[in-house]
Amino acid sequence: MGTATAVTPVLPHPMTGPAYLVSHGGAAFPDLDLVLEGDGVRIILVGNTDIKNGITTTTFASSPDVPVSSFVLKLPTGPHSALAANGNLCASKLVLPTTITARTAPRSNRTRPSP
């Protein structure tokens, strides 16, 4: 349903790959799985999706224990997109709340406004 790219200083080239919605029997919502490959390394990130009060969230409970300098997830747009918006996104300023928790427990909460 899309593509992902992760850049890490540990590898000489970015890791890239497809993003899939994966349905598991009995689960309320499909997972967002990212299959990243580069320089002979392959990782699969499993994102658990949830919808509460009309807000869709995806939580990646674990990730590789390497530094990531940038990450881009590209999902299709348009009226038939799997994660299409419900309403006019230009009607108000959008924000992207993000929480990143380090393996050693420090946590960073940020809210980035849309351009």
N, C-alpha and C positions, 0 to 999 in steps of 0.2 A: 503494500500500500504506500510505500515511500522509500527513501534512502537515508542512510546515516553516514556521517564521517566523523572520526575521532582522530585528533592529532596528539601524539605523545612524544616527548623527547627521548623515550626509550627506544623507539623504532625510527629508522631513517625516512619512512614514508607513512602517510596517513592510513588508517584502517578505514575501510569503506564496506558498505554492504546494504542489503535490502532490509526494510522494516515490514513485518508481517503482523496481522491481527490473527491470533491463534485462539480458537475456541476449545475449551476443555469441558468435557461432559460434567454437568452439574454446576459449573461456575456461572455466576450471574452475568459476568461480562467477559469478553475475550481479552487475552493478554496482548500487549504490544511487545513483540520480540524483535530484537535487533541482532542481525548476524554480521559481525564485523570481521574483516580479514585484511591482512597486510603483512608482508615480509615473512610468510610461513606461519603466522600466528592467527588463530581463529578463536573468537569469543562470541558467546551468545548471551546477550543481556535480556533478561525477562522482566518486563514491566507489568505489574498487576494494575488493571484498570478498575476504577470505581466511579459511579455516578451518584452524587448526593445533592439534593436541592437544585438540580439542573446543571451542576458543575461537574465536568469530567476531569478526573485526575489519574495520573499513571505514576506508580511508585516503583522504583528500581531498588529492591531490598539489598542487593549486593552488586558490587562492581569490581573490576580488576584492581589489584593493589598497586597501581602505577599512576604517576602524575598524568593528567590530561590538560593540555594547554588550550584546546578548543574542541567544541562538539557542535555539530550541526545536524538537525533532523529536519528533512524536507518531506512534507506531506502534501498530497494533491489538494488543489483548491477547487471550488465550484460547487454547484448545487447537488451533485451526486457523490461528493467526497464522503468517505466513511466517517470523518470527523467534521462535517460541515457545520457552520454556525447556524444558530436558530435566531434570525433577526438581523438587523442592520448593525454591523460592527463599527461603522463610522459615526453612529449616533452619540457615542461618548468615548472618552479616553480609556483605552484598555491597559491593563497591568498584567504582568507575568510574575506572580509570587513564586519564589524558588527557595527551597530549603536544602542545604547541602550539609551532611553530617560526616565528619572525618572518622576514620577508624578508631582514632584515639579519643573520640567523643566531642571535641569542639564542634559547634554548629554555627553556620552562617545563614541568616535569613535575609533575603533581599526581595524587593519589589521593584521591577523595572517597568517604567511606563513605555507605552508604544510610541514610535516616532511620529 
